[in-house]
Amino acid sequence: MRARLGQEGGSTLIVAVILIAGMMGIGLATAAYVDGEQSQSGRERVRESAFNIAESALDAQVLQLSQTWPAATGTAVYPSSCTPSPAANCPDAGSLQASATTADFSSSACPSGSATPLWTTSVHDDGGGATDYYNASIVNAQPTYDANINGRLWVRASGTARCIQRTLITMVNQGTTSLPFPRNVITANWFQTSNNGNKVIVDTKGSAAQPAGLVTRCAGIAAPYTPRSACLNFDPLKGQVSPNTATASPTAPSAAAAPLDLAAFKARAMVLGTYYPAGTCPPSLTGPAVYVEDFTGCSGGAANSAAAPGALYIARGTFSLGGNSVFYGLLYMGNLQGSSGAVVTLGGTSLIRGAVAVDGLGGVIAGSSKANVIFDDRVFDAFMGSATVRRTPGTWRELPGGQ
């Protein structure tokens, strides 16, 4: 028995070694697989982090465009590129940094010498053939403002996490919204004609289905508030206002448009490049939306066409039209200078085909030789303001690496 127990022959040891080696191989393969899966999971997490910061930067840049639309050279032109360094018309760097607090965004996350900005954004016009599809080589060569004045811009944003960069692009559209306005042929504190003839001076119907009102407020003017009075100084027996819709409604001086609506109209004029600050006389009053801060010392009046009437707002100053000049559209005088005299004067054979409104105590004088105001209800469609900037459906996408 002792001899059998002392024998060292057999295959058990070999089998054991093989089993142990096999188990070690399986263990190492499993460890390698788990490590690979963890690495892949970590990389995917980092990619998601880069995507999230890119989308946040994109949204922040679109929000900035809602506040300040880059309309033309010298008017809110955006920088060629925005980075976490604070700059005008760029996203709020502090807010974006607050959303990037994980280790993926630490300054030591990239190998030395290869770090890139946490985020970047850029804004470019959609000209040069890039109206419907983003081509980096074309878009990057376009101005950083709405050069073609069509209310459309490309916005690009990149986000970086552990040197992984993801880039998103979208086109944004500066929408418009209709603004309320009194649908009268004339709205003023007072109205008078400068002609005693038997003729139509104000045509309150024009081509509209129904005649519009000629409405006066008569603030600061003593009664009576009837035709041939100080508030409505015309001869109704001679058909000078036809059909006669003139009314006097003694009220305090008021504005035809609310301040927020005027701000939206001003924003639209800036988008169209037809906003003129104080000290600048407009070379032309033609345009769907024209906003003039001060018309004092400026001249001109004929504008637009019968097929394309516009809306003109003049914050300060008076407006005179003479000769054979024709203004097609809505003429709105803010009268911020506080005049109680004639803010709009129409002489000769001049004509406003549309509507007139004067705020405050100012009035309108018309009637030199023929009809000086003919109502056109289409002009109120031109009184529009800029609405919220929105992404254009179908244009959002992620660019491949290298673009």
Long-range contacts (C-beta under 8 A, 24 or more apart in sequence): 43-164, 45-104, 46-104, 46-161, 46-162, 46-164, 47-161, 47-164, 47-166, 49-100, 49-102, 49-104, 49-105, 49-159, 49-161, 49-162, 50-104, 50-159, 50-160, 50-161, 50-164, 50-165, 50-166, 51-159, 51-166, 51-168, 51-398, 52-99, 52-159, 53-96, 53-99, 53-100, 53-105, 53-118, 53-119, 53-159, 53-160, 53-161, 54-119, 54-157, 54-158, 54-159, 54-166, 54-167, 54-168, 55-157, 55-159, 55-168, 56-96, 56-99, 56-119, 56-159, 57-91, 57-96, 57-119, 57-120, 57-121, 57-157, 57-158, 57-159, 58-121, 58-155, 58-156, 58-157, 58-168, 58-170, 60-91, 60-92, 60-95, 60-96, 60-121, 61-90, 61-91, 61-121, 61-123, 61-155, 61-157, 62-155, 62-170, 62-172, 62-389, 62-391, 63-91, 64-89, 64-90, 64-91, 65-123, 65-153, 65-155, 65-172, 65-174, 65-389, 66-388, 66-389, 69-146, 69-174, 69-267, 69-270, 69-271, 69-386, 69-389, 70-123, 70-144, 70-145, 70-146, 70-153, 71-145, 71-146, 71-149, 71-270, 71-271, 71-272, 71-273, 71-275, 72-145, 72-146, 72-147, 72-149, 72-273, 73-143, 73-145, 75-145, 75-270, 75-273, 75-275, 76-145, 76-270, 77-143, 77-144, 77-145, 78-122, 78-123, 78-144, 78-145, 79-144, 80-122, 80-144, 81-120, 81-121, 81-122, 82-120, 82-121, 82-122, 83-117, 83-119, 83-120, 84-117, 84-118, 84-119, 90-121, 91-119, 91-121, 100-161, 104-161, 104-162, 105-161, 109-161, 109-162, 109-163, 110-162, 110-163, 111-163, 114-163, 115-163, 116-160, 116-163, 116-165, 117-160, 118-159, 118-160, 119-157, 119-158, 119-159, 119-160, 120-157, 120-158, 121-155, 121-156, 121-157, 121-158, 122-155, 122-156, 123-153, 123-154, 123-155, 123-156, 124-153, 124-154, 124-156, 125-153, 125-154, 126-150, 126-152, 126-153, 126-154, 126-171, 130-154, 134-169, 134-171, 134-395, 134-397, 134-399, 136-399, 136-403, 146-174, 146-271, 149-271, 149-272, 149-273, 151-175, 151-176, 151-271, 152-392, 156-399, 165-401, 166-398, 167-398, 167-399, 167-403, 168-396, 168-397, 168-398, 168-399, 169-395, 169-396, 169-397, 169-398, 169-399, 170-391, 170-392, 170-395, 170-396, 170-397, 171-391, 171-392, 171-395, 172-389, 172-390, 172-391, 172-392, 173-389, 173-390, 173-391, 173-392, 174-271, 174-386, 174-387, 174-389, 175-386, 175-387, 175-388, 175-389, 175-390, 176-268, 176-384, 176-385, 176-386, 176-387, 177-264, 177-384, 177-385, 177-386, 177-387, 178-381, 178-383, 178-384, 179-257, 179-261, 179-264, 179-265, 179-383, 179-384, 179-385, 180-257, 180-258, 180-261, 181-256, 181-257, 181-330, 181-332, 181-357, 181-380, 181-383, 182-215, 182-256, 182-357, 183-212, 183-355, 183-377, 183-380, 184-212, 184-213, 184-214, 184-215, 184-355, 184-357, 185-211, 185-212, 185-213, 185-214, 185-245, 185-355, 185-356, 185-373, 185-375, 186-214, 186-215, 186-355, 186-356, 186-357, 186-364, 186-373, 187-215, 187-256, 187-355, 187-356, 187-357, 187-358, 188-215, 188-216, 188-217, 188-343, 188-344, 188-356, 188-357, 188-358, 188-362, 188-363, 188-364, 189-216, 189-217, 189-218, 189-219, 189-220, 189-221, 189-231, 189-253, 189-340, 189-358, 189-360, 189-361, 189-362, 189-363, 190-216, 190-217, 190-218, 190-221, 190-230, 190-231, 190-232, 190-233, 190-363, 190-364, 191-216, 191-231, 191-232, 191-233, 191-234, 191-246, 191-363, 191-364, 191-365, 191-366, 192-232, 192-233, 192-234, 192-363, 192-364, 192-365, 193-233, 193-234, 193-235, 193-240, 193-365, 193-366, 193-367, 194-347, 194-365, 194-366, 194-367, 194-368, 195-240, 195-367, 195-368, 195-369, 196-235, 196-238, 197-238, 198-238, 198-239, 199-238, 199-239, 199-240, 199-370, 199-371, 200-239, 200-240, 200-241, 200-242, 200-370, 200-371, 201-234, 201-240, 201-241, 201-366, 201-367, 201-370, 201-371, 201-372, 201-373, 202-234, 202-240, 202-241, 202-242, 202-366, 202-371, 202-372, 202-373, 203-242, 203-371, 203-373, 203-374, 203-375, 204-241, 204-242, 204-243, 204-244, 204-245, 204-375, 205-242, 205-243, 205-375, 206-353, 206-374, 206-375, 206-376, 206-377, 207-376, 208-375, 208-376, 208-377, 211-243, 211-245, 211-375, 212-245, 212-355, 212-375, 212-377, 213-245, 213-246, 213-247, 214-241, 214-245, 214-246, 214-247, 215-246, 215-247, 215-249, 216-246, 216-247, 216-248, 216-249, 216-363, 217-249, 217-250, 217-251, 217-252, 217-253, 217-254, 218-248, 218-249, 218-250, 218-251, 219-250, 219-251, 219-252, 219-253, 219-361, 220-340, 220-361, 221-250, 223-250, 225-250, 234-367, 240-367, 253-359, 253-360, 253-361, 254-359, 255-334, 255-359, 256-332, 256-357, 256-359, 257-332, 257-383, 261-385, 262-313, 262-334, 263-385, 264-385, 264-386, 264-387, 265-289, 265-291, 265-311, 265-313, 265-383, 265-384, 265-385, 266-291, 266-313, 267-385, 267-386, 268-384, 268-385, 268-386, 269-313, 270-386, 271-386, 278-316, 285-312, 285-327, 286-310, 288-382, 288-384, 289-382, 289-383, 289-384, 291-315, 292-317, 295-319, 296-337, 301-325, 301-327, 301-350, 302-326, 302-327, 303-327, 303-328, 303-329, 304-328, 304-329, 306-353, 309-353, 309-354, 309-376, 309-378, 309-379, 309-382, 310-379, 310-382, 311-379, 311-382, 311-383, 311-384, 318-342, 318-343, 318-344, 318-345, 319-343, 319-344, 319-345, 320-344, 320-345, 320-346, 320-347, 321-345, 321-346, 321-347, 321-350, 321-351, 321-352, 321-372, 322-346, 322-347, 322-348, 322-350, 322-368, 323-348, 323-349, 323-350, 324-348, 324-349, 324-350, 325-350, 325-351, 326-350, 326-351, 326-352, 326-353, 327-351, 327-352, 327-353, 327-354, 328-353, 328-354, 328-376, 328-379, 329-354, 329-379, 329-382, 330-354, 330-355, 330-356, 330-357, 330-379, 330-380, 330-382, 330-383, 331-355, 331-356, 331-357, 332-356, 332-357, 332-383, 333-357, 333-358, 333-359, 333-362, 334-359, 335-359, 335-360, 335-361, 335-362, 336-360, 346-372, 346-373, 347-372, 354-378, 354-379, 355-379, 355-380
